[in-house]
């Protein structure tokens, strides 16, 4: 919910607050929200600039960099990271510029995989085998990348310990998602794996990341769990959806899991559960249409009625949102209620 000073003025006109309280309350809101990310031009520029740097030193890095050798890549990554930390510290501490300073700390963490790759190439040490050029780190699943990912997670956790900036969890969660794919060859002890082996590891790794994100969500007021939930859902849902479902019972259970995800979106206040769950249910409906009810004339009518019912239920929920949440909270046992995350501060 976005609140403007005009909203406070209207509240004063209706007698909810006094006119003298408007300026004082607005000043306090500005003070408490200072430094938080907002969707305005400066903050869009901050995040877009950080994305460009992350892309340049990651996804869009050219193969020409391989000519620098392991020592060159290692030195460049360290130099970039040190520069980002120094400038970020200056902005965070001296200038009180929380968002650009925090983004520079995030970029410093983002340099970790390049630094580790340069060190491994320089020393000739690889966990499993040489996985190839750094550019294919974002393209191929290989056990040899795991040290880079684990080091990035550790670097990110250290950064979060000293700098409480929620976006720092992005490289942590991103690397954890990559680990869910690259760790499979290490777990099974061989480079070549079946497709289903990798999907099972991804599924259970996603569950682990979701549990960790829930734990973080319970004890942090600011939203440090967003990226963990997002990439945890990627790992879990991809593994669940791409595994072969044998028989209609297995397919129906897959749909049920996705329905549960949609239901969890309300008490956890996480849209990511609803999005992935809705895609999963939609995929199951497609399976019913093309496989189970392929010859049925009435199925499209029934499905259309179901869709209209969902719209109607959505309208009811929007109208009675607060009542539904209160009723749900009262219906839950005390122990289950204690497991829900804290009311988060919007970031």
Long-range contacts (C-beta under 8 A, 24 or more apart in sequence): 3-29, 34-96, 34-98, 35-96, 35-97, 35-98, 35-99, 36-98, 36-99, 36-346, 36-347, 37-99, 37-167, 37-347, 43-99, 46-99, 46-100, 46-103, 47-103, 49-103, 50-103, 50-106, 50-107, 53-107, 53-110, 54-107, 54-110, 57-107, 57-110, 57-111, 57-114, 58-110, 58-113, 58-114, 58-138, 59-138, 61-134, 61-135, 62-135, 63-133, 63-135, 65-134, 66-133, 66-134, 69-121, 69-122, 70-117, 70-118, 70-119, 70-120, 70-121, 70-122, 70-123, 71-118, 71-122, 72-118, 73-114, 73-115, 73-117, 73-118, 73-121, 73-134, 74-115, 74-118, 74-119, 74-122, 75-118, 76-114, 76-118, 77-111, 77-112, 77-114, 77-115, 77-118, 78-111, 78-115, 80-107, 80-108, 80-111, 81-108, 81-109, 81-111, 81-112, 81-115, 82-108, 84-108, 84-111, 88-163, 92-163, 98-165, 101-163, 101-165, 102-163, 102-165, 102-167, 102-168, 103-165, 103-167, 105-159, 105-163, 105-165, 105-168, 106-159, 106-165, 106-167, 106-168, 106-170, 106-171, 108-159, 109-152, 109-155, 109-156, 109-159, 109-168, 109-171, 109-172, 110-152, 110-171, 112-148, 112-151, 112-152, 112-155, 112-156, 112-171, 113-137, 113-145, 113-148, 113-149, 113-151, 113-152, 113-175, 115-151, 116-147, 116-148, 116-151, 116-152, 117-148, 120-147, 120-148, 127-186, 128-185, 128-186, 128-191, 129-191, 141-181, 141-182, 141-184, 141-185, 141-198, 142-182, 142-185, 142-191, 143-182, 143-183, 143-184, 143-185, 143-186, 143-191, 144-182, 145-178, 145-182, 146-179, 146-182, 146-183, 146-186, 148-175, 149-175, 149-176, 149-178, 149-179, 149-182, 150-175, 150-179, 153-179, 160-224, 164-222, 166-222, 166-223, 166-224, 166-226, 166-347, 167-227, 169-224, 169-225, 169-226, 169-227, 169-228, 170-227, 172-227, 172-228, 173-209, 173-213, 173-227, 173-228, 173-230, 173-231, 173-232, 174-227, 174-231, 176-205, 176-209, 176-228, 176-231, 176-232, 176-235, 177-209, 177-231, 177-232, 177-234, 177-235, 179-205, 180-205, 180-206, 180-209, 180-235, 181-235, 195-242, 196-243, 196-244, 199-238, 199-239, 199-242, 199-243, 200-239, 200-243, 201-239, 202-235, 202-236, 202-238, 202-239, 203-235, 203-236, 203-238, 203-239, 203-240, 203-243, 204-239, 205-235, 206-232, 206-233, 206-234, 206-235, 206-236, 206-237, 206-238, 206-239, 207-232, 207-236, 208-232, 209-235, 209-236, 210-236, 214-268, 214-341, 217-268, 217-341, 217-342, 217-344, 218-339, 218-340, 218-341, 218-342, 219-342, 220-342, 221-342, 221-344, 221-345, 222-344, 222-345, 222-347, 223-344, 223-345, 223-346, 223-347, 225-341, 229-270, 229-272, 229-273, 230-272, 233-272, 233-273, 233-276, 237-276, 237-279, 237-280, 240-280, 241-280, 241-283, 248-292, 251-284, 251-287, 252-284, 254-280, 254-284, 255-280, 255-281, 255-284, 258-284, 266-324, 266-325, 266-328, 267-325, 267-328, 267-329, 267-332, 267-340, 268-340, 268-341, 269-341, 269-344
